[in-house]
Amino acid sequence: MATRRRQQYARTHSVTLGYLGAVQVQQGKLDEACATWNEALDAMTGVQSGRTRDVIVRIQSDLSPVRQRGGRHVTALDRRALSLLRAIG
């Protein structure tokens, strides 16, 4: 990921970050996952694809079990993901 040009490969970069966040939350690293997912959502700006939409849906699904105990950063990420999902359609 570090060597990839973010603008040129925005979709691939955002999807990869989305998958990384999923692994982090499965490992119990909620704060790291939220930071990674926020980077993924940043990279999705202006990208419309089925794969990015699937990543957003997965983020929301992965947040579901921790939503109540995750605090302010989880709520903000969840809202941001929902907003982006609505924008993508």
Solvent accessible surface area in square Angstrom, and as a share of the most:
residue,aa,sasa,rsa
1,M,86,0.38
2,A,107,0.83
3,T,137,0.80
4,R,69,0.25
5,R,170,0.62
6,R,147,0.54
7,Q,168,0.75
8,Q,109,0.48
9,Y,102,0.39
10,A,20,0.15
11,R,90,0.33
12,T,46,0.27
13,H,4,0.02
14,S,0,0.00
15,V,1,0.01
16,T,43,0.25
17,L,6,0.03
18,G,2,0.02
19,Y,115,0.44
20,L,68,0.34
21,G,0,0.00
22,A,3,0.02
23,V,72,0.41
24,Q,24,0.11
25,V,23,0.13
26,Q,129,0.57
27,Q,110,0.49
28,G,65,0.63
29,K,89,0.38
30,L,31,0.16
31,D,98,0.51
32,E,89,0.40
33,A,0,0.00
34,C,4,0.02
35,A,58,0.45
36,T,11,0.07
37,W,0,0.00
38,N,48,0.24
39,E,76,0.34
40,A,0,0.00
41,L,2,0.01
42,D,81,0.42
43,A,22,0.17
44,M,0,0.00
45,T,104,0.60
46,G,80,0.77
47,V,26,0.15
48,Q,134,0.60
49,S,30,0.20
50,G,51,0.49
51,R,110,0.40
52,T,0,0.00
53,R,92,0.33
54,D,90,0.47
55,V,6,0.04
56,I,0,0.00
57,V,64,0.37
58,R,95,0.34
59,I,0,0.00
60,Q,34,0.15
61,S,68,0.44
62,D,24,0.12
63,L,0,0.00
64,S,61,0.39
65,P,104,0.66
66,V,12,0.07
67,R,75,0.27
68,Q,174,0.77
69,R,180,0.66
70,G,6,0.06
71,G,42,0.40
72,R,215,0.78
73,H,81,0.36
74,V,0,0.00
75,T,50,0.29
76,A,57,0.44
77,L,1,0.01
78,D,26,0.14
79,R,169,0.62
80,R,87,0.32
81,A,0,0.00
82,L,65,0.32
83,S,67,0.43
84,L,37,0.18
85,L,25,0.12
86,R,178,0.65
87,A,75,0.58
88,I,30,0.15
89,G,65,0.62
